[in-house]
Amino acid sequence: MIDKYVLAIICAITGYIVFFDSFFKKEKWSVSKKRKFKKIYISIWIILYFVYLVCIWANPSTRPFFKEHVAFGAFFHSIFAFLTWIITIYY
């Protein structure tokens, strides 16, 4: 279940970057628009992190390692969020 989740996240990130870079002109964004986008962006990654925790909790084989997955999930999602933000906004 987790492998499908990670694959879906990677595919979604790839699609997001391609879509965002193709259709939005970043040079014309005001500061308030960037702040609003950043709030939405962070909220989405927090929701995805909680979906990850639900997937971990739903799988009986990973439930004994729940504490390790909480730390790994936080690291995993923060790295992906940071790298996707850098690629999207600055490149």
Sequence and secondary structure as in RCSB ss.txt:
>XXXX:A:sequence
MIDKYVLAIICAITGYIVFFDSFFKKEKWSVSKKRKFKKIYISIWIILYFVYLVCIWANPSTRPFFKEHVAFGAF
FHSIFAFLTWIITIYY
>XXXX:A:secstr
 HHHHHHHHHHHHHHHHHHHHHH  GGG  HHHHHHHHHHHHHHHHHHHHHHHHHHHH TTTGGGHHHHHHHHHH
HHHHHHHHHHHHHHH 
